[in-house]
Structures are given as structure tokens and as C-alpha cells.
Amino acid sequence: MTESRVFAVVPAAGFGRRMGTDQPKQYLALAGRILMEWTLEALLADRRIARVCVVLAPSDTTFDSLAISHDPRVARTPGGAERCDSVLAGLEYCVANLDPSDWVLVHDAARPCLPLGDLDRLIERCLEDPVGGLLAMPARDTLKRDDGQGRVAATIDRHPVWHALTPQMFRLGALRSALLAARARGVVVTDEAQAMELAGHAPLLVEGSASNLKVTRPEDLRTAASILAQTSPSFPQRLEPSVVAAPGTGSPPARG
């Protein structure tokens, strides 16, 4: 029996306007590199991932300037208007290279601090599961539901609630069918697990780490730099953990 292959898809066609910058957040400077370089390096560190397909805006002219873009395991393809459209574009690339029963792991470009142990655990658990699953964190704080006018309507039981993270890992054929079905119903899903749920599947929850944050706001850059300083062997020792480029400073710095 042929061993299943694993590809990764990284949707990176968005801009991230909550950062308040003049460039896509995945190209912001972070601890001597570009944010997306840290993200791709984490995925490429696992040799079970045969290829990483980065899904880019059609107008993107920056990615090819990154050294990591020339890694033989890195491919690229143009994306769409919504995240789910870009993921589907990445899956279309995978269709030409994988069997429907092979695995695709989808990871946010703006999650540069993916712990390698979390990635390993996700892959190990999913390879043994008929559906696949996602990294997630059990909710730890008291949760409130608002009334639509800025007041508390109810307190929600946090015990069955999990925060969804990425990567999320499913079989190519099942995930592609689920996303296409959601699109046909006019549902814009916010992650791959939601599409799988709508298709009648129950994705596996694999506990991940709080360090796997998604860079969404300017202050997240400093938090990410501090995490990388503690966890990444390739963190540049000449930099203090707090050294990151201020949002909106234009082109990324030259690599040393």
C-alpha cells in the first residue's frame, strides 16, 4: 500500500487591514526576517510535508524576492477574493500532484510561531484518523455573548468551547468537495474545519499551544518576536526579542 503524501497550502493573498500598514502583513519585518519566512520555515522543518503551495494575490511582486521562495519544496499559485477561495486555488494545485486520499495541511501565513511539536502531533494524529482535524485550544476564560448593543446577553459555558488554530489537515478530495459544496450554498466559511462540518464530518481536535498566535494587530508583532526568541533555534542572536519593524515602514530590510 502506497504511503499517503502530505502537502501544505498557505493562503497569503489577503492584505490584513487591521494592521494599519501600507503592505500585506505577511511581508512585515519580524525579528530580522519577513513574517511569512518564519511561517514557511516551520512547515518545511517537517520532512513529511513534501511541498508547500503558497497562494498569492495575482498582483504580488514581493514573494519571489524572498530567499525561501526558491526552496525546491515551495510552489506558488494565484489566489482569490476570500480566504476560502485562496484555499480552493491551492487545492487545485494539489489536485495535479496528489491523489484524493492524500493529505493537505492548511496554515495561515500570519502564524509565524507554529511549534514544531504541535505540527508533529497534528500530523501523527491525523494520519491515523479517517477525517483529519485541526490544532485548537480549549477556552480558558469566561465567555460572554453580547446583545448586539455592547452589553452582555449571556454567559457561555466555556467547557465545550475551543479556539480554532491552524494548521488544519484533511484529505484532499474530502476537503475540496466540502469547500465547493459550501461555495455552492453561498456560505463563506472562515476555516477548513467549518466546511468539513457542513459536509457532515466531525474533525478531530488536537490541542495546540497559545504561542501559535495569528498576527492581526501591530502589538502582535512584538509578541511574536518574543515567542520566536524563546522557541526558534534560528532566531538571530544579535537581535533583542523586541526588535521588529514598525508597521507601515515600507519595504522589508535587506537580509544579512
Number of C-alpha atoms within 10 A of each C-alpha: 3 4 6 14 18 23 23 26 31 25 29 28 26 19 16 18 13 11 20 15 18 15 18 19 28 25 22 27 23 26 26 19 21 22 25 26 20 24 20 24 15 18 26 18 11 14 9 14 18 15 22 26 23 27 28 23 17 11 8 12 9 13 18 11 9 15 10 17 17 12 12 10 14 17 16 17 18 18 23 19 10 15 21 23 20 25 28 22 23 28 26 14 18 24 15 8 13 18 14 16 13 20 26 29 26 24 27 23 26 24 24 30 26 30 19 15 11 17 22 12 14 25 24 11 16 22 19 9 13 13 17 28 27 29 23 22 18 17 15 11 9 10 14 14 12 12 10 8 7 8 10 11 12 11 11 12 12 14 12 8 14 15 13 19 24 25 28 29 30 29 23 23 18 19 25 24 15 22 27 16 16 19 15 10 9 9 14 16 18 11 20 25 26 18 25 25 12 15 16 10 16 15 21 21 21 22 18 24 16 14 17 22 18 19 24 16 15 17 12 14 27 19 17 24 25 18 20 23 19 10 15 16 9 10 19 14 10 8 13 13 20 15 15 19 20 15 18 15 13 14 12 17 14 8 9 5
